[in-house]
Amino acid sequence: MLQGLFNYDNPVWRFIGKLGDLILLNLLWLICCIPVFTAGAATTAVYYVTLKLVRDEDDSTIRSFFRSFFQNFKQATAIWLLLLVAGALVAFDLWFILGGAAAAGIAMTFPSAVKTVLTAILGGMTLILLFIVTYVFPLQARFYNTIRRTLMNAIFMSVRHLIQTIAMLAVDGMLLVGVYFALFMVPQAAMLLLLFGFPLIAFVNSYFLTAIFKNYIPKEEETDHTSGLSPLLDENNKEIEDAIQSLKSK
């Protein structure tokens, strides 16, 4: 019994090891996000590691993180900056329409009907951005493709796997709300959750994403994780063409 307890392949020890990896990942992510413009590459690197953790692939957390960080730096940074600009524009428009103009002393009012329509449109754009962000960095971490195709595949997968997408957003939201309320009710628990930080969200999402990604990885590549990257759904891929046509016809 004692031998089993101190066996490092024991599920309990493996779970504790994963918690330690998440804490280390959080530290690496925070450090690599300090310049802000590197946040995309850092987030991609986190997903690269958490997807490996979910698949129970043994590898050095630090080595895997920086391998992905540098390998995906250029493309992940471009995607991050595009999303950052898009998010900032949508946030500014919402602020402006919902009273920001008056607060800034700008004499501009919107009719109630116009404000409702514009708010609905911007709300829809916010949801699309959330869908893209949920998938785009894991896709960048797991597959290689152009920036355009990676963004398109993020939209495609978020819609095709809508239930899983909503589940991920719901779980992520509950974690964030839980941390917020814990700060006031049980500060010690909140500090513990903050110790894991964003990698905890990425780790939870990775369980959903691993199941989703299996649908797009050729069978012969499922057992080959040496590179950690696979090709995915380009313009000439019949599966994505058929799926998009199916979505369009609905």
CORZI-V937079 format. One record per residue. RES is the residue in three letters. SS is DSSP state (helix for helix, strand for strand, loop for the rest). PHI is phi in whole degrees, -180 to 180 (999 if undefined). BURIAL is 1 if it has 24 or more other C-alpha atoms within 12 Angstrom, else 0. Layout:
res=RES ss=SS phi=PHI burial=BURIAL
res=RES ss=SS phi=PHI burial=BURIAL
This chain:
res=MET ss=loop phi=999 burial=0
res=LEU ss=helix phi=-66 burial=0
res=GLN ss=helix phi=-61 burial=0
res=GLY ss=helix phi=-66 burial=0
res=LEU ss=helix phi=-65 burial=0
res=PHE ss=loop phi=-98 burial=0
res=ASN ss=loop phi=-79 burial=0
res=TYR ss=loop phi=-73 burial=0
res=ASP ss=loop phi=-88 burial=0
res=ASN ss=loop phi=-62 burial=0
res=PRO ss=helix phi=-53 burial=0
res=VAL ss=helix phi=-66 burial=0
res=TRP ss=helix phi=-67 burial=0
res=ARG ss=helix phi=-64 burial=0
res=PHE ss=helix phi=-65 burial=0
res=ILE ss=helix phi=-62 burial=0
res=GLY ss=helix phi=-62 burial=0
res=LYS ss=helix phi=-66 burial=1
res=LEU ss=helix phi=-62 burial=1
res=GLY ss=helix phi=-63 burial=0
res=ASP ss=helix phi=-62 burial=1
res=LEU ss=helix phi=-66 burial=1
res=ILE ss=helix phi=-64 burial=1
res=LEU ss=helix phi=-63 burial=1
res=LEU ss=helix phi=-60 burial=1
res=ASN ss=helix phi=-62 burial=1
res=LEU ss=helix phi=-64 burial=1
res=LEU ss=helix phi=-63 burial=1
res=TRP ss=helix phi=-64 burial=1
res=LEU ss=helix phi=-62 burial=1
res=ILE ss=helix phi=-63 burial=0
res=CYS ss=helix phi=-77 burial=1
res=CYS ss=loop phi=-93 burial=1
res=ILE ss=loop phi=-57 burial=0
res=PRO ss=loop phi=-72 burial=0
res=VAL ss=loop phi=71 burial=0
res=PHE ss=loop phi=-68 burial=1
res=THR ss=loop phi=-92 burial=1
res=ALA ss=helix phi=-61 burial=1
res=GLY ss=helix phi=-64 burial=1
res=ALA ss=helix phi=-66 burial=1
res=ALA ss=helix phi=-66 burial=1
res=THR ss=helix phi=-67 burial=1
res=THR ss=helix phi=-61 burial=1
res=ALA ss=helix phi=-65 burial=1
res=VAL ss=helix phi=-61 burial=1
res=TYR ss=helix phi=-66 burial=1
res=TYR ss=helix phi=-58 burial=1
res=VAL ss=helix phi=-75 burial=1
res=THR ss=helix phi=-66 burial=1
res=LEU ss=helix phi=-65 burial=1
res=LYS ss=helix phi=-68 burial=1
res=LEU ss=helix phi=-61 burial=1
res=VAL ss=helix phi=-65 burial=1
res=ARG ss=loop phi=-83 burial=1
res=ASP ss=loop phi=57 burial=0
res=GLU ss=loop phi=-93 burial=0
res=ASP ss=loop phi=-82 burial=0
res=ASP ss=loop phi=-162 burial=0
res=SER ss=loop phi=-67 burial=0
res=THR ss=helix phi=-61 burial=1
res=ILE ss=helix phi=-66 burial=1
res=ARG ss=helix phi=-63 burial=0
res=SER ss=helix phi=-64 burial=1
res=PHE ss=helix phi=-60 burial=1
res=PHE ss=helix phi=-75 burial=1
res=ARG ss=helix phi=-61 burial=1
res=SER ss=helix phi=-69 burial=1
res=PHE ss=helix phi=-57 burial=1
res=PHE ss=helix phi=-78 burial=0
res=GLN ss=helix phi=-66 burial=1
res=ASN ss=loop phi=-106 burial=1
res=PHE ss=helix phi=-54 burial=1
res=LYS ss=helix phi=-62 burial=0
res=GLN ss=helix phi=-73 burial=1
res=ALA ss=helix phi=-65 burial=1
res=THR ss=helix phi=-67 burial=1
res=ALA ss=helix phi=-62 burial=1
res=ILE ss=helix phi=-63 burial=1
res=TRP ss=helix phi=-61 burial=1
res=LEU ss=helix phi=-66 burial=0
res=LEU ss=helix phi=-62 burial=0
res=LEU ss=helix phi=-69 burial=1
res=LEU ss=helix phi=-64 burial=1
res=VAL ss=helix phi=-64 burial=0
res=ALA ss=helix phi=-61 burial=0
res=GLY ss=helix phi=-64 burial=1
res=ALA ss=helix phi=-65 burial=0
res=LEU ss=helix phi=-65 burial=0
res=VAL ss=helix phi=-65 burial=1
res=ALA ss=helix phi=-63 burial=0
res=PHE ss=helix phi=-64 burial=0
res=ASP ss=helix phi=-62 burial=1
res=LEU ss=helix phi=-63 burial=1
res=TRP ss=helix phi=-60 burial=0
res=PHE ss=helix phi=-64 burial=1
res=ILE ss=helix phi=-73 burial=1
res=LEU ss=helix phi=-90 burial=1
res=GLY ss=helix phi=118 burial=0
res=GLY ss=helix phi=-65 burial=0
res=ALA ss=helix phi=-62 burial=0
res=ALA ss=helix phi=-66 burial=0
res=ALA ss=helix phi=-64 burial=0
res=ALA ss=loop phi=-86 burial=0
res=GLY ss=loop phi=81 burial=0
res=ILE ss=loop phi=-92 burial=0
res=ALA ss=loop phi=-78 burial=0
res=MET ss=loop phi=-144 burial=0
res=THR ss=loop phi=-122 burial=0
res=PHE ss=loop phi=-112 burial=0
res=PRO ss=loop phi=-56 burial=0
res=SER ss=helix phi=-56 burial=0
res=ALA ss=helix phi=-65 burial=0
res=VAL ss=helix phi=-65 burial=0
res=LYS ss=helix phi=-61 burial=0
res=THR ss=helix phi=-64 burial=0
res=VAL ss=helix phi=-64 burial=0
res=LEU ss=helix phi=-64 burial=0
res=THR ss=helix phi=-64 burial=1
res=ALA ss=helix phi=-64 burial=0
res=ILE ss=helix phi=-64 burial=0
res=LEU ss=helix phi=-68 burial=1
res=GLY ss=helix phi=-64 burial=0
res=GLY ss=helix phi=-64 burial=0
res=MET ss=helix phi=-65 burial=0
res=THR ss=helix phi=-63 burial=1
res=LEU ss=helix phi=-64 burial=0
res=ILE ss=helix phi=-62 burial=1
res=LEU ss=helix phi=-63 burial=1
res=LEU ss=helix phi=-64 burial=1
res=PHE ss=helix phi=-61 burial=1
res=ILE ss=helix phi=-64 burial=1
res=VAL ss=helix phi=-61 burial=1
res=THR ss=helix phi=-62 burial=1
res=TYR ss=helix phi=-109 burial=1
res=VAL ss=helix phi=-65 burial=1
res=PHE ss=helix phi=-75 burial=1
res=PRO ss=helix phi=-61 burial=1
res=LEU ss=helix phi=-63 burial=1
res=GLN ss=helix phi=-64 burial=1
res=ALA ss=helix phi=-74 burial=1
res=ARG ss=helix phi=-100 burial=1
res=PHE ss=strand phi=-130 burial=1
res=TYR ss=strand phi=-110 burial=1
res=ASN ss=loop phi=-170 burial=1
res=THR ss=loop phi=-75 burial=1
res=ILE ss=helix phi=-59 burial=1
res=ARG ss=helix phi=-60 burial=0
res=ARG ss=helix phi=-68 burial=1
res=THR ss=helix phi=-64 burial=1
res=LEU ss=helix phi=-65 burial=1
res=MET ss=helix phi=-65 burial=1
res=ASN ss=helix phi=-67 burial=1
res=ALA ss=helix phi=-63 burial=1
res=ILE ss=helix phi=-65 burial=1
res=PHE ss=helix phi=-58 burial=1
res=MET ss=helix phi=-68 burial=1
res=SER ss=helix phi=-63 burial=1
res=VAL ss=helix phi=-84 burial=1
res=ARG ss=helix phi=-64 burial=1
res=HIS ss=loop phi=-112 burial=1
res=LEU ss=helix phi=-61 burial=0
res=ILE ss=helix phi=-63 burial=0
res=GLN ss=helix phi=-66 burial=1
res=THR ss=helix phi=-63 burial=1
res=ILE ss=helix phi=-63 burial=1
res=ALA ss=helix phi=-63 burial=0
res=MET ss=helix phi=-62 burial=1
res=LEU ss=helix phi=-64 burial=1
res=ALA ss=helix phi=-66 burial=0
res=VAL ss=helix phi=-64 burial=0
res=ASP ss=helix phi=-60 burial=1
res=GLY ss=helix phi=-63 burial=0
res=MET ss=helix phi=-65 burial=0
res=LEU ss=helix phi=-63 burial=1
res=LEU ss=helix phi=-66 burial=0
res=VAL ss=helix phi=-65 burial=0
res=GLY ss=helix phi=-61 burial=0
res=VAL ss=helix phi=-64 burial=1
res=TYR ss=helix phi=-60 burial=0
res=PHE ss=helix phi=-73 burial=0
res=ALA ss=helix phi=-65 burial=0
res=LEU ss=helix phi=-58 burial=0
res=PHE ss=helix phi=-95 burial=0
res=MET ss=helix phi=-98 burial=0
res=VAL ss=loop phi=-133 burial=0
res=PRO ss=helix phi=-55 burial=0
res=GLN ss=helix phi=-64 burial=0
res=ALA ss=helix phi=-67 burial=0
res=ALA ss=helix phi=-64 burial=0
res=MET ss=helix phi=-64 burial=0
res=LEU ss=helix phi=-66 burial=0
res=LEU ss=helix phi=-66 burial=1
res=LEU ss=helix phi=-67 burial=1
res=LEU ss=helix phi=-63 burial=1
res=PHE ss=helix phi=-86 burial=1
res=GLY ss=helix phi=57 burial=1
res=PHE ss=helix phi=-59 burial=1
res=PRO ss=helix phi=-55 burial=1
res=LEU ss=helix phi=-65 burial=1
res=ILE ss=helix phi=-63 burial=1
res=ALA ss=helix phi=-62 burial=1
res=PHE ss=helix phi=-65 burial=1
res=VAL ss=helix phi=-63 burial=1
res=ASN ss=helix phi=-61 burial=1
res=SER ss=helix phi=-64 burial=1
res=TYR ss=helix phi=-67 burial=1
res=PHE ss=helix phi=-66 burial=1
res=LEU ss=helix phi=-67 burial=1
res=THR ss=helix phi=-61 burial=1
res=ALA ss=helix phi=-66 burial=0
res=ILE ss=helix phi=-68 burial=1
res=PHE ss=helix phi=-64 burial=1
res=LYS ss=helix phi=-59 burial=0
res=ASN ss=helix phi=-71 burial=0
res=TYR ss=helix phi=-118 burial=1
res=ILE ss=loop phi=-104 burial=1
res=PRO ss=loop phi=-55 burial=0
res=LYS ss=helix phi=-53 burial=0
res=GLU ss=helix phi=-68 burial=0
res=GLU ss=helix phi=-95 burial=0
res=GLU ss=loop phi=-64 burial=0
res=THR ss=loop phi=-96 burial=0
res=ASP ss=loop phi=-110 burial=0
res=HIS ss=loop phi=-112 burial=0
res=THR ss=loop phi=-64 burial=0
res=SER ss=loop phi=-93 burial=0
res=GLY ss=loop phi=79 burial=1
res=LEU ss=loop phi=-125 burial=1
res=SER ss=strand phi=-138 burial=1
res=PRO ss=strand phi=-73 burial=1
res=LEU ss=loop phi=-150 burial=1
res=LEU ss=loop phi=35 burial=1
res=ASP ss=loop phi=-100 burial=1
res=GLU ss=loop phi=-62 burial=0
res=ASN ss=loop phi=-95 burial=0
res=ASN ss=loop phi=-82 burial=0
res=LYS ss=helix phi=-66 burial=0
res=GLU ss=helix phi=-62 burial=0
res=ILE ss=helix phi=-70 burial=1
res=GLU ss=helix phi=-63 burial=0
res=ASP ss=helix phi=-65 burial=0
res=ALA ss=helix phi=-67 burial=0
res=ILE ss=helix phi=-65 burial=0
res=GLN ss=helix phi=-62 burial=0
res=SER ss=helix phi=-64 burial=0
res=LEU ss=helix phi=-65 burial=0
res=LYS ss=helix phi=-65 burial=0
res=SER ss=helix phi=-81 burial=0
res=LYS ss=loop phi=-85 burial=0
